Amino acid sequence: AGTPRHLITVLHCTTEYPTPMEDVNLQAMVAMKSTFGVNTGYSDHTSGIEIPIAAVALGATVVEKHFTLDRHLPGPDHKASLEPHELKAMIQGIRNVEQALGDGVKRPSVSELKNKPIARKSLVAIRPIHAGEIFSEENMGTKRPGTGLSPMRWDEVIGRAATKDFAVDDLISL
């Protein structure tokens, strides 16, 4: 009727209260987004909080979840509804997932940068190497920390002559 697609959100839903896990089919939400080119969401009738959180991880922009003050009240909705502490946990889980999704660009995170020297490795002597000796697989290896020559330079170093003596675990230098 002329409504722009970016203003439309279609919710995937299963009408069993509560919905058995094997009937959820969250991938249908993903297929709806692809097929219709609109935002999708999830109308949840499962017990618990994990399915709405998973829906957000799969791209849901809207989550509808029933809320009750007492799950033992009469009517079908209460059994599949969250009580206040559960609703709070679900929302916190969704917010955590939203942060964790990131922007899709693979790069070291700010929190990882400090670990770079610790996590990476360096070329080291695995036995004593004398000046003039040729670097080889028998006398050179890799170990942490990554404060010396990168193992990415292995092929550049192999076959060259050592310019000085190296003790076991010394960082290799050219």
LINHUDA-V687520 format. One record per pair of residues at least 24 apart in sequence whose C-alpha atoms are under 7 Angstrom apart, sorted by the first residue. I is the first residue (numbers start at 1). J is the second residue. If there is no record, write none. Layout:
# LINHUDA-V687520
i=I j=J
i=I j=J
This chain:
# LINHUDA-V687520
i=5 j=37
i=5 j=38
i=6 j=38
i=6 j=39
i=8 j=38
i=8 j=39
i=9 j=38
i=9 j=39
i=9 j=40
i=9 j=41
i=10 j=39
i=10 j=40
i=10 j=41
i=11 j=40
i=11 j=41
i=11 j=42
i=11 j=43
i=12 j=41
i=12 j=42
i=12 j=43
i=13 j=42
i=13 j=43
i=13 j=44
i=16 j=45
i=17 j=45
i=17 j=76
i=17 j=77
i=17 j=80
i=18 j=45
i=18 j=46
i=18 j=47
i=18 j=79
i=18 j=80
i=19 j=45
i=19 j=46
i=20 j=46
i=26 j=55
i=30 j=58
i=45 j=80
i=46 j=80
i=47 j=80
i=49 j=90
i=53 j=90
i=53 j=93
i=53 j=94
i=56 j=94
i=57 j=97
i=117 j=145
i=117 j=146
i=117 j=147
i=118 j=144
i=118 j=145
i=118 j=146
i=119 j=144
i=119 j=145
i=119 j=146
i=120 j=144
i=120 j=145
i=120 j=146
i=121 j=145
i=121 j=146
i=121 j=150
i=121 j=151
i=122 j=146
i=122 j=147
i=122 j=148
i=122 j=149
i=122 j=150
i=122 j=151
i=122 j=171
i=123 j=148
i=123 j=149
i=123 j=150
i=123 j=151
i=123 j=171
i=123 j=172
i=124 j=169
i=124 j=170
i=124 j=171
i=124 j=172
i=125 j=166
i=125 j=167
i=125 j=168
i=125 j=169
i=125 j=170
i=125 j=171
i=125 j=172
i=126 j=168
i=126 j=169
i=127 j=167
i=127 j=168
i=128 j=166
i=128 j=167
i=128 j=168
i=129 j=165
i=129 j=166
i=129 j=167
i=130 j=162
i=130 j=164
i=130 j=165
i=130 j=166
i=131 j=162
i=131 j=163
i=131 j=164
i=131 j=165
i=132 j=161
i=132 j=162
i=132 j=163
i=133 j=161
i=133 j=162
i=134 j=159
i=134 j=160
i=134 j=161
i=134 j=162
i=135 j=159
i=135 j=160
i=135 j=161
i=135 j=162
i=149 j=173
